[in-house]
Every structure is written in structure tokens, then in C-alpha cells.
């Protein structure tokens, strides 16, 4: 009989694999310079050059559309 653990730390301690749910009830601190992979990225949004409110609304709505498409904001 064999058993494969879902959660384990590889030899040397450089990598820990979580195969289930990681529940944190405290604080997760991510140090400056740490790399985070696997998260979605929103499309590039150019800096606004709007000179009136109508143009600013257009730029802002374009940003919202890109954030929704990347999955950062719910669509409903």
C-alpha cells in the first residue's frame, strides 16, 4: 500500500506544494522582490490624456473593461 501526500515540502526545503486548500487566518506577508506567478494580468491601459469629463469617463470605462476581462472585477 502506498500513500501520496497532497501537501509536502521537497528535499532541501526550497519548495512546498499545497495540493488542497491553503487557509490563512492570520496575515500573509509577501516580501518586496518576491515573484508571484499564475495570476491573471489585465491588458495594458495607456495613461489618460483626457481633457474633459466625457473623455475621462471613456478612459475609465476602458480600464474597467480590461479589469473585468482579466477576472479582477465581477461582471455582475
PyMOL Python script that loads the backbone (N, CA, C, O; Angstrom):
from pymol import cmd

cmd.read_pdbstr("""\
ATOM      1  N   UNK A   1       0.845  -1.174   0.000  1.00  0.00           N
ATOM      2  CA  UNK A   1       0.000   0.000   0.000  1.00  0.00           C
ATOM      3  C   UNK A   1       0.890   1.237   0.000  1.00  0.00           C
ATOM      4  O   UNK A   1       1.874   1.296   0.738  1.00  0.00           O
ATOM      5  N   UNK A   2       0.549   2.226  -0.825  1.00  0.00           N
ATOM      6  CA  UNK A   2       1.329   3.467  -0.872  1.00  0.00           C
ATOM      7  C   UNK A   2       0.415   4.660  -0.626  1.00  0.00           C
ATOM      8  O   UNK A   2      -0.803   4.578  -0.780  1.00  0.00           O
ATOM      9  N   UNK A   3       1.024   5.749  -0.247  1.00  0.00           N
ATOM     10  CA  UNK A   3       0.275   6.957   0.046  1.00  0.00           C
ATOM     11  C   UNK A   3       1.006   8.144  -0.572  1.00  0.00           C
ATOM     12  O   UNK A   3       2.207   8.313  -0.363  1.00  0.00           O
ATOM     13  N   UNK A   4       0.293   8.954  -1.321  1.00  0.00           N
ATOM     14  CA  UNK A   4       0.861  10.169  -1.898  1.00  0.00           C
ATOM     15  C   UNK A   4       0.235  11.368  -1.195  1.00  0.00           C
ATOM     16  O   UNK A   4      -0.969  11.599  -1.301  1.00  0.00           O
ATOM     17  N   UNK A   5       1.056  12.126  -0.479  1.00  0.00           N
ATOM     18  CA  UNK A   5       0.563  13.298   0.246  1.00  0.00           C
ATOM     19  C   UNK A   5       0.278  14.438  -0.719  1.00  0.00           C
ATOM     20  O   UNK A   5       1.055  14.684  -1.642  1.00  0.00           O
ATOM     21  N   UNK A   6      -0.838  15.134  -0.510  1.00  0.00           N
ATOM     22  CA  UNK A   6      -1.166  16.303  -1.316  1.00  0.00           C
ATOM     23  C   UNK A   6      -0.274  17.484  -0.950  1.00  0.00           C
ATOM     24  O   UNK A   6       0.068  18.299  -1.807  1.00  0.00           O
ATOM     25  N   UNK A   7       0.098  17.572   0.313  1.00  0.00           N
ATOM     26  CA  UNK A   7       0.918  18.678   0.794  1.00  0.00           C
ATOM     27  C   UNK A   7       2.267  18.128   1.230  1.00  0.00           C
ATOM     28  O   UNK A   7       2.333  17.189   2.022  1.00  0.00           O
ATOM     29  N   UNK A   8       3.333  18.707   0.716  1.00  0.00           N
ATOM     30  CA  UNK A   8       4.659  18.235   1.093  1.00  0.00           C
ATOM     31  C   UNK A   8       5.700  19.321   0.816  1.00  0.00           C
ATOM     32  O   UNK A   8       5.469  20.234   0.023  1.00  0.00           O
ATOM     33  N   UNK A   9       6.839  19.204   1.479  1.00  0.00           N
ATOM     34  CA  UNK A   9       7.985  20.063   1.225  1.00  0.00           C
ATOM     35  C   UNK A   9       9.054  19.208   0.573  1.00  0.00           C
ATOM     36  O   UNK A   9       9.404  18.135   1.063  1.00  0.00           O
ATOM     37  N   UNK A  10       9.564  19.705  -0.540  1.00  0.00           N
ATOM     38  CA  UNK A  10      10.587  18.946  -1.261  1.00  0.00           C
ATOM     39  C   UNK A  10      11.894  18.943  -0.487  1.00  0.00           C
ATOM     40  O   UNK A  10      12.132  19.788   0.376  1.00  0.00           O
ATOM     41  N   UNK A  11      12.732  17.973  -0.818  1.00  0.00           N
ATOM     42  CA  UNK A  11      14.033  17.838  -0.174  1.00  0.00           C
ATOM     43  C   UNK A  11      14.790  19.163  -0.228  1.00  0.00           C
ATOM     44  O   UNK A  11      14.884  19.787  -1.285  1.00  0.00           O
ATOM     45  N   UNK A  12      15.322  19.585   0.899  1.00  0.00           N
ATOM     46  CA  UNK A  12      16.067  20.838   0.958  1.00  0.00           C
ATOM     47  C   UNK A  12      15.215  22.016   1.402  1.00  0.00           C
ATOM     48  O   UNK A  12      15.753  23.058   1.777  1.00  0.00           O
ATOM     49  N   UNK A  13      13.895  21.870   1.366  1.00  0.00           N
ATOM     50  CA  UNK A  13      13.002  22.905   1.881  1.00  0.00           C
ATOM     51  C   UNK A  13      12.788  24.106   0.990  1.00  0.00           C
ATOM     52  O   UNK A  13      12.194  25.091   1.429  1.00  0.00           O
ATOM     53  N   UNK A  14      13.255  24.059  -0.256  1.00  0.00           N
ATOM     54  CA  UNK A  14      13.107  25.210  -1.146  1.00  0.00           C
ATOM     55  C   UNK A  14      11.711  25.352  -1.740  1.00  0.00           C
ATOM     56  O   UNK A  14      11.341  26.432  -2.200  1.00  0.00           O
ATOM     57  N   UNK A  15      10.935  24.272  -1.733  1.00  0.00           N
ATOM     58  CA  UNK A  15       9.621  24.303  -2.371  1.00  0.00           C
ATOM     59  C   UNK A  15       8.636  23.515  -1.528  1.00  0.00           C
ATOM     60  O   UNK A  15       8.905  22.378  -1.141  1.00  0.00           O
ATOM     61  N   UNK A  16       7.476  24.135  -1.241  1.00  0.00           N
ATOM     62  CA  UNK A  16       6.382  23.449  -0.558  1.00  0.00           C
ATOM     63  C   UNK A  16       5.198  23.394  -1.512  1.00  0.00           C
ATOM     64  O   UNK A  16       4.822  24.406  -2.102  1.00  0.00           O
ATOM     65  N   UNK A  17       4.621  22.229  -1.660  1.00  0.00           N
ATOM     66  CA  UNK A  17       3.493  22.023  -2.566  1.00  0.00           C
ATOM     67  C   UNK A  17       2.234  21.855  -1.729  1.00  0.00           C
ATOM     68  O   UNK A  17       2.190  21.038  -0.810  1.00  0.00           O
ATOM     69  N   UNK A  18       1.210  22.638  -2.057  1.00  0.00           N
ATOM     70  CA  UNK A  18      -0.096  22.530  -1.407  1.00  0.00           C
ATOM     71  C   UNK A  18      -1.054  21.972  -2.450  1.00  0.00           C
ATOM     72  O   UNK A  18      -1.368  22.644  -3.432  1.00  0.00           O
ATOM     73  N   UNK A  19      -1.513  20.759  -2.243  1.00  0.00           N
ATOM     74  CA  UNK A  19      -2.393  20.114  -3.200  1.00  0.00           C
ATOM     75  C   UNK A  19      -3.865  20.258  -2.856  1.00  0.00           C
ATOM     76  O   UNK A  19      -4.724  19.766  -3.588  1.00  0.00           O
ATOM     77  N   UNK A  20      -4.158  20.914  -1.772  1.00  0.00           N
ATOM     78  CA  UNK A  20      -5.542  21.122  -1.366  1.00  0.00           C
ATOM     79  C   UNK A  20      -5.793  22.605  -1.196  1.00  0.00           C
ATOM     80  O   UNK A  20      -5.372  23.408  -2.029  1.00  0.00           O
ATOM     81  N   UNK A  21      -6.462  22.972  -0.141  1.00  0.00           N
ATOM     82  CA  UNK A  21      -6.778  24.366   0.149  1.00  0.00           C
ATOM     83  C   UNK A  21      -5.829  24.887   1.217  1.00  0.00           C
ATOM     84  O   UNK A  21      -5.595  24.222   2.227  1.00  0.00           O
ATOM     85  N   UNK A  22      -5.290  26.066   0.995  1.00  0.00           N
ATOM     86  CA  UNK A  22      -4.447  26.728   1.992  1.00  0.00           C
ATOM     87  C   UNK A  22      -5.296  27.804   2.646  1.00  0.00           C
ATOM     88  O   UNK A  22      -5.665  28.787   2.004  1.00  0.00           O
ATOM     89  N   UNK A  23      -5.600  27.621   3.905  1.00  0.00           N
ATOM     90  CA  UNK A  23      -6.424  28.583   4.636  1.00  0.00           C
ATOM     91  C   UNK A  23      -5.531  29.342   5.601  1.00  0.00           C
ATOM     92  O   UNK A  23      -4.846  28.747   6.432  1.00  0.00           O
ATOM     93  N   UNK A  24      -5.547  30.659   5.481  1.00  0.00           N
ATOM     94  CA  UNK A  24      -4.725  31.513   6.331  1.00  0.00           C
ATOM     95  C   UNK A  24      -5.656  32.356   7.185  1.00  0.00           C
ATOM     96  O   UNK A  24      -6.470  33.118   6.663  1.00  0.00           O
ATOM     97  N   UNK A  25      -5.534  32.218   8.494  1.00  0.00           N
ATOM     98  CA  UNK A  25      -6.399  33.001   9.377  1.00  0.00           C
ATOM     99  C   UNK A  25      -5.660  34.216   9.931  1.00  0.00           C
ATOM    100  O   UNK A  25      -6.249  35.036  10.635  1.00  0.00           O
ATOM    101  N   UNK A  26      -4.397  34.329   9.620  1.00  0.00           N
ATOM    102  CA  UNK A  26      -3.601  35.463  10.077  1.00  0.00           C
ATOM    103  C   UNK A  26      -3.250  36.361   8.909  1.00  0.00           C
ATOM    104  O   UNK A  26      -4.116  36.728   8.114  1.00  0.00           O
ATOM    105  N   UNK A  27      -1.991  36.710   8.807  1.00  0.00           N
ATOM    106  CA  UNK A  27      -1.514  37.618   7.774  1.00  0.00           C
ATOM    107  C   UNK A  27      -0.557  36.895   6.843  1.00  0.00           C
ATOM    108  O   UNK A  27       0.297  36.131   7.292  1.00  0.00           O
ATOM    109  N   UNK A  28      -0.698  37.134   5.559  1.00  0.00           N
ATOM    110  CA  UNK A  28       0.241  36.626   4.573  1.00  0.00           C
ATOM    111  C   UNK A  28       1.101  37.803   4.147  1.00  0.00           C
ATOM    112  O   UNK A  28       0.597  38.771   3.577  1.00  0.00           O
ATOM    113  N   UNK A  29       2.384  37.723   4.418  1.00  0.00           N
ATOM    114  CA  UNK A  29       3.296  38.805   4.065  1.00  0.00           C
ATOM    115  C   UNK A  29       4.145  38.367   2.884  1.00  0.00           C
ATOM    116  O   UNK A  29       4.812  37.334   2.937  1.00  0.00           O
ATOM    117  N   UNK A  30       4.118  39.149   1.832  1.00  0.00           N
ATOM    118  CA  UNK A  30       4.912  38.867   0.642  1.00  0.00           C
ATOM    119  C   UNK A  30       6.008  39.925   0.597  1.00  0.00           C
ATOM    120  O   UNK A  30       5.730  41.117   0.465  1.00  0.00           O
ATOM    121  N   UNK A  31       7.231  39.486   0.707  1.00  0.00           N
ATOM    122  CA  UNK A  31       8.372  40.397   0.769  1.00  0.00           C
ATOM    123  C   UNK A  31       8.606  41.079  -0.578  1.00  0.00           C
ATOM    124  O   UNK A  31       8.309  40.519  -1.633  1.00  0.00           O
ATOM    125  N   UNK A  32       9.143  42.293  -0.520  1.00  0.00           N
ATOM    126  CA  UNK A  32       9.473  43.044  -1.717  1.00  0.00           C
ATOM    127  C   UNK A  32      10.443  42.235  -2.581  1.00  0.00           C
ATOM    128  O   UNK A  32      11.410  41.657  -2.083  1.00  0.00           O
ATOM    129  N   UNK A  33      10.167  42.209  -3.867  1.00  0.00           N
ATOM    130  CA  UNK A  33      11.021  41.476  -4.794  1.00  0.00           C
ATOM    131  C   UNK A  33      10.587  40.040  -5.027  1.00  0.00           C
ATOM    132  O   UNK A  33      11.135  39.361  -5.896  1.00  0.00           O
ATOM    133  N   UNK A  34       9.596  39.562  -4.253  1.00  0.00           N
ATOM    134  CA  UNK A  34       9.112  38.193  -4.437  1.00  0.00           C
ATOM    135  C   UNK A  34       8.363  38.096  -5.766  1.00  0.00           C
ATOM    136  O   UNK A  34       7.679  39.035  -6.172  1.00  0.00           O
ATOM    137  N   UNK A  35       8.499  36.972  -6.425  1.00  0.00           N
ATOM    138  CA  UNK A  35       7.796  36.743  -7.682  1.00  0.00           C
ATOM    139  C   UNK A  35       6.506  35.989  -7.408  1.00  0.00           C
ATOM    140  O   UNK A  35       6.499  35.002  -6.673  1.00  0.00           O
ATOM    141  N   UNK A  36       5.419  36.455  -7.999  1.00  0.00           N
ATOM    142  CA  UNK A  36       4.130  35.787  -7.891  1.00  0.00           C
ATOM    143  C   UNK A  36       3.715  35.392  -9.306  1.00  0.00           C
ATOM    144  O   UNK A  36       3.544  36.251 -10.171  1.00  0.00           O
ATOM    145  N   UNK A  37       3.556  34.100  -9.537  1.00  0.00           N
ATOM    146  CA  UNK A  37       3.178  33.647 -10.872  1.00  0.00           C
ATOM    147  C   UNK A  37       1.811  32.990 -10.825  1.00  0.00           C
ATOM    148  O   UNK A  37       1.326  32.591  -9.767  1.00  0.00           O
ATOM    149  N   UNK A  38       1.213  32.890 -11.976  1.00  0.00           N
ATOM    150  CA  UNK A  38      -0.063  32.203 -12.083  1.00  0.00           C
ATOM    151  C   UNK A  38      -1.279  33.114 -11.958  1.00  0.00           C
ATOM    152  O   UNK A  38      -2.407  32.663 -12.155  1.00  0.00           O
ATOM    153  N   UNK A  39      -1.070  34.381 -11.635  1.00  0.00           N
ATOM    154  CA  UNK A  39      -2.188  35.312 -11.534  1.00  0.00           C
ATOM    155  C   UNK A  39      -2.465  35.928 -12.899  1.00  0.00           C
ATOM    156  O   UNK A  39      -1.548  36.095 -13.703  1.00  0.00           O
ATOM    157  N   UNK A  40      -3.720  36.266 -13.165  1.00  0.00           N
ATOM    158  CA  UNK A  40      -4.015  36.895 -14.458  1.00  0.00           C
ATOM    159  C   UNK A  40      -3.429  38.301 -14.518  1.00  0.00           C
ATOM    160  O   UNK A  40      -3.193  38.930 -13.487  1.00  0.00           O
ATOM    161  N   UNK A  41      -3.200  38.779 -15.720  1.00  0.00           N
ATOM    162  CA  UNK A  41      -2.759  40.157 -15.931  1.00  0.00           C
ATOM    163  C   UNK A  41      -3.770  40.847 -16.820  1.00  0.00           C
ATOM    164  O   UNK A  41      -4.237  40.291 -17.814  1.00  0.00           O
ATOM    165  N   UNK A  42      -4.099  42.067 -16.442  1.00  0.00           N
ATOM    166  CA  UNK A  42      -5.005  42.861 -17.268  1.00  0.00           C
ATOM    167  C   UNK A  42      -4.223  43.421 -18.447  1.00  0.00           C
ATOM    168  O   UNK A  42      -3.008  43.606 -18.377  1.00  0.00           O
ATOM    169  N   UNK A  43      -4.944  43.687 -19.532  1.00  0.00           N
ATOM    170  CA  UNK A  43      -4.346  44.320 -20.699  1.00  0.00           C
ATOM    171  C   UNK A  43      -3.805  45.687 -20.317  1.00  0.00           C
ATOM    172  O   UNK A  43      -4.296  46.310 -19.375  1.00  0.00           O
ATOM    173  N   UNK A  44      -2.809  46.154 -21.033  1.00  0.00           N
ATOM    174  CA  UNK A  44      -2.224  47.467 -20.804  1.00  0.00           C
ATOM    175  C   UNK A  44      -3.284  48.556 -21.009  1.00  0.00           C
ATOM    176  O   UNK A  44      -4.043  48.527 -21.977  1.00  0.00           O
ATOM    177  N   UNK A  45      -3.317  49.510 -20.082  1.00  0.00           N
ATOM    178  CA  UNK A  45      -4.192  50.672 -20.219  1.00  0.00           C
ATOM    179  C   UNK A  45      -3.289  51.896 -20.264  1.00  0.00           C
ATOM    180  O   UNK A  45      -2.580  52.188 -19.300  1.00  0.00           O
ATOM    181  N   UNK A  46      -3.315  52.593 -21.359  1.00  0.00           N
ATOM    182  CA  UNK A  46      -2.478  53.790 -21.505  1.00  0.00           C
ATOM    183  C   UNK A  46      -2.902  54.862 -20.506  1.00  0.00           C
ATOM    184  O   UNK A  46      -4.061  54.924 -20.096  1.00  0.00           O
ATOM    185  N   UNK A  47      -1.950  55.698 -20.125  1.00  0.00           N
ATOM    186  CA  UNK A  47      -2.263  56.830 -19.258  1.00  0.00           C
ATOM    187  C   UNK A  47      -3.309  57.702 -19.937  1.00  0.00           C
ATOM    188  O   UNK A  47      -3.288  57.883 -21.154  1.00  0.00           O
ATOM    189  N   UNK A  48      -4.208  58.231 -19.150  1.00  0.00           N
ATOM    190  CA  UNK A  48      -5.256  59.088 -19.694  1.00  0.00           C
ATOM    191  C   UNK A  48      -4.688  60.448 -20.064  1.00  0.00           C
ATOM    192  O   UNK A  48      -3.893  61.033 -19.328  1.00  0.00           O
ATOM    193  N   UNK A  49      -5.114  60.935 -21.216  1.00  0.00           N
ATOM    194  CA  UNK A  49      -4.779  62.296 -21.639  1.00  0.00           C
ATOM    195  C   UNK A  49      -6.057  63.106 -21.788  1.00  0.00           C
ATOM    196  O   UNK A  49      -6.099  64.109 -22.501  1.00  0.00           O
ATOM    197  N   UNK A  50      -7.102  62.647 -21.095  1.00  0.00           N
ATOM    198  CA  UNK A  50      -8.414  63.288 -21.199  1.00  0.00           C
ATOM    199  C   UNK A  50      -8.340  64.756 -20.775  1.00  0.00           C
ATOM    200  O   UNK A  50      -7.681  65.119 -19.801  1.00  0.00           O
ATOM    201  N   UNK A  51      -9.037  65.572 -21.541  1.00  0.00           N
ATOM    202  CA  UNK A  51      -9.091  66.998 -21.235  1.00  0.00           C
ATOM    203  C   UNK A  51     -10.485  67.432 -20.817  1.00  0.00           C
ATOM    204  O   UNK A  51     -10.723  68.603 -20.520  1.00  0.00           O
ATOM    205  N   UNK A  52     -11.414  66.464 -20.799  1.00  0.00           N
ATOM    206  CA  UNK A  52     -12.768  66.774 -20.319  1.00  0.00           C
ATOM    207  C   UNK A  52     -13.336  65.535 -19.634  1.00  0.00           C
ATOM    208  O   UNK A  52     -12.783  64.441 -19.742  1.00  0.00           O
ATOM    209  N   UNK A  53     -14.430  65.722 -18.939  1.00  0.00           N
ATOM    210  CA  UNK A  53     -15.032  64.640 -18.157  1.00  0.00           C
ATOM    211  C   UNK A  53     -15.477  63.485 -19.050  1.00  0.00           C
ATOM    212  O   UNK A  53     -15.303  62.322 -18.687  1.00  0.00           O
ATOM    213  N   UNK A  54     -16.038  63.786 -20.191  1.00  0.00           N
ATOM    214  CA  UNK A  54     -16.519  62.738 -21.090  1.00  0.00           C
ATOM    215  C   UNK A  54     -15.380  61.819 -21.530  1.00  0.00           C
ATOM    216  O   UNK A  54     -15.540  60.599 -21.553  1.00  0.00           O
ATOM    217  N   UNK A  55     -14.252  62.391 -21.874  1.00  0.00           N
ATOM    218  CA  UNK A  55     -13.093  61.595 -22.287  1.00  0.00           C
ATOM    219  C   UNK A  55     -12.527  60.793 -21.117  1.00  0.00           C
ATOM    220  O   UNK A  55     -12.073  59.662 -21.290  1.00  0.00           O
ATOM    221  N   UNK A  56     -12.560  61.389 -19.926  1.00  0.00           N
ATOM    222  CA  UNK A  56     -12.083  60.683 -18.741  1.00  0.00           C
ATOM    223  C   UNK A  56     -12.969  59.485 -18.430  1.00  0.00           C
ATOM    224  O   UNK A  56     -12.468  58.423 -18.061  1.00  0.00           O
ATOM    225  N   UNK A  57     -14.274  59.644 -18.575  1.00  0.00           N
ATOM    226  CA  UNK A  57     -15.210  58.533 -18.367  1.00  0.00           C
ATOM    227  C   UNK A  57     -14.915  57.421 -19.362  1.00  0.00           C
ATOM    228  O   UNK A  57     -14.941  56.246 -18.996  1.00  0.00           O
ATOM    229  N   UNK A  58     -14.638  57.767 -20.599  1.00  0.00           N
ATOM    230  CA  UNK A  58     -14.312  56.772 -21.624  1.00  0.00           C
ATOM    231  C   UNK A  58     -13.045  56.005 -21.239  1.00  0.00           C
ATOM    232  O   UNK A  58     -13.008  54.778 -21.332  1.00  0.00           O
ATOM    233  N   UNK A  59     -12.013  56.726 -20.809  1.00  0.00           N
ATOM    234  CA  UNK A  59     -10.768  56.075 -20.392  1.00  0.00           C
ATOM    235  C   UNK A  59     -10.996  55.164 -19.183  1.00  0.00           C
ATOM    236  O   UNK A  59     -10.488  54.044 -19.138  1.00  0.00           O
ATOM    237  N   UNK A  60     -11.758  55.650 -18.214  1.00  0.00           N
ATOM    238  CA  UNK A  60     -12.031  54.871 -17.003  1.00  0.00           C
ATOM    239  C   UNK A  60     -12.816  53.608 -17.333  1.00  0.00           C
ATOM    240  O   UNK A  60     -12.514  52.536 -16.809  1.00  0.00           O
ATOM    241  N   UNK A  61     -13.813  53.725 -18.192  1.00  0.00           N
ATOM    242  CA  UNK A  61     -14.604  52.552 -18.572  1.00  0.00           C
ATOM    243  C   UNK A  61     -13.764  51.538 -19.342  1.00  0.00           C
ATOM    244  O   UNK A  61     -13.994  50.334 -19.229  1.00  0.00           O
ATOM    245  N   UNK A  62     -12.796  52.010 -20.121  1.00  0.00           N
ATOM    246  CA  UNK A  62     -11.885  51.090 -20.819  1.00  0.00           C
ATOM    247  C   UNK A  62     -11.058  50.310 -19.802  1.00  0.00           C
ATOM    248  O   UNK A  62     -10.837  49.110 -19.969  1.00  0.00           O
ATOM    249  N   UNK A  63     -10.599  50.987 -18.746  1.00  0.00           N
ATOM    250  CA  UNK A  63      -9.852  50.311 -17.685  1.00  0.00           C
ATOM    251  C   UNK A  63     -10.725  49.269 -16.991  1.00  0.00           C
ATOM    252  O   UNK A  63     -10.281  48.142 -16.768  1.00  0.00           O
ATOM    253  N   UNK A  64     -11.948  49.627 -16.650  1.00  0.00           N
ATOM    254  CA  UNK A  64     -12.860  48.677 -16.004  1.00  0.00           C
ATOM    255  C   UNK A  64     -13.093  47.450 -16.887  1.00  0.00           C
ATOM    256  O   UNK A  64     -13.113  46.324 -16.390  1.00  0.00           O
ATOM    257  N   UNK A  65     -13.266  47.661 -18.172  1.00  0.00           N
ATOM    258  CA  UNK A  65     -13.479  46.554 -19.107  1.00  0.00           C
ATOM    259  C   UNK A  65     -12.288  45.600 -19.091  1.00  0.00           C
ATOM    260  O   UNK A  65     -12.471  44.383 -19.100  1.00  0.00           O
ATOM    261  N   UNK A  66     -11.081  46.138 -19.067  1.00  0.00           N
ATOM    262  CA  UNK A  66      -9.884  45.295 -19.053  1.00  0.00           C
ATOM    263  C   UNK A  66      -9.739  44.548 -17.734  1.00  0.00           C
ATOM    264  O   UNK A  66      -9.324  43.389 -17.725  1.00  0.00           O
ATOM    265  N   UNK A  67     -10.071  45.192 -16.629  1.00  0.00           N
ATOM    266  CA  UNK A  67     -10.003  44.520 -15.327  1.00  0.00           C
ATOM    267  C   UNK A  67     -11.031  43.403 -15.230  1.00  0.00           C
ATOM    268  O   UNK A  67     -10.748  42.347 -14.663  1.00  0.00           O
ATOM    269  N   UNK A  68     -12.221  43.626 -15.780  1.00  0.00           N
ATOM    270  CA  UNK A  68     -13.251  42.583 -15.797  1.00  0.00           C
ATOM    271  C   UNK A  68     -12.817  41.416 -16.674  1.00  0.00           C
ATOM    272  O   UNK A  68     -13.002  40.261 -16.293  1.00  0.00           O
ATOM    273  N   UNK A  69     -12.248  41.695 -17.834  1.00  0.00           N
ATOM    274  CA  UNK A  69     -11.821  40.638 -18.753  1.00  0.00           C
ATOM    275  C   UNK A  69     -10.714  39.780 -18.134  1.00  0.00           C
ATOM    276  O   UNK A  69     -10.624  38.585 -18.416  1.00  0.00           O
ATOM    277  N   UNK A  70      -9.877  40.384 -17.298  1.00  0.00           N
ATOM    278  CA  UNK A  70      -8.789  39.643 -16.646  1.00  0.00           C
ATOM    279  C   UNK A  70      -9.271  38.885 -15.413  1.00  0.00           C
ATOM    280  O   UNK A  70      -8.530  38.075 -14.855  1.00  0.00           O
ATOM    281  N   UNK A  71     -10.515  39.142 -14.982  1.00  0.00           N
ATOM    282  CA  UNK A  71     -11.062  38.428 -13.843  1.00  0.00           C
ATOM    283  C   UNK A  71     -10.840  39.097 -12.494  1.00  0.00           C
ATOM    284  O   UNK A  71     -11.046  38.469 -11.455  1.00  0.00           O
ATOM    285  N   UNK A  72     -10.422  40.368 -12.492  1.00  0.00           N
ATOM    286  CA  UNK A  72     -10.196  41.077 -11.236  1.00  0.00           C
ATOM    287  C   UNK A  72     -11.464  41.705 -10.678  1.00  0.00           C
ATOM    288  O   UNK A  72     -11.532  42.004  -9.485  1.00  0.00           O
ATOM    289  N   UNK A  73     -12.463  41.909 -11.520  1.00  0.00           N
ATOM    290  CA  UNK A  73     -13.727  42.514 -11.105  1.00  0.00           C
ATOM    291  C   UNK A  73     -14.868  41.641 -11.622  1.00  0.00           C
ATOM    292  O   UNK A  73     -14.855  41.203 -12.773  1.00  0.00           O
ATOM    293  N   UNK A  74     -15.850  41.395 -10.765  1.00  0.00           N
ATOM    294  CA  UNK A  74     -17.016  40.608 -11.189  1.00  0.00           C
ATOM    295  C   UNK A  74     -17.781  41.354 -12.269  1.00  0.00           C
ATOM    296  O   UNK A  74     -17.844  42.584 -12.267  1.00  0.00           O
ATOM    297  N   UNK A  75     -18.356  40.603 -13.183  1.00  0.00           N
ATOM    298  CA  UNK A  75     -19.103  41.230 -14.272  1.00  0.00           C
ATOM    299  C   UNK A  75     -20.570  41.419 -13.940  1.00  0.00           C
ATOM    300  O   UNK A  75     -21.289  42.093 -14.678  1.00  0.00           O
ATOM    301  N   UNK A  76     -21.014  40.851 -12.870  1.00  0.00           N
ATOM    302  CA  UNK A  76     -22.419  41.008 -12.435  1.00  0.00           C
ATOM    303  C   UNK A  76     -22.458  41.436 -11.005  1.00  0.00           C
ATOM    304  O   UNK A  76     -23.539  41.624 -10.446  1.00  0.00           O
TER     305      UNK A  76
END
""", "prot")
cmd.dss("prot")
cmd.show_as("cartoon", "prot")
cmd.util.cbc("prot")
cmd.orient("prot")
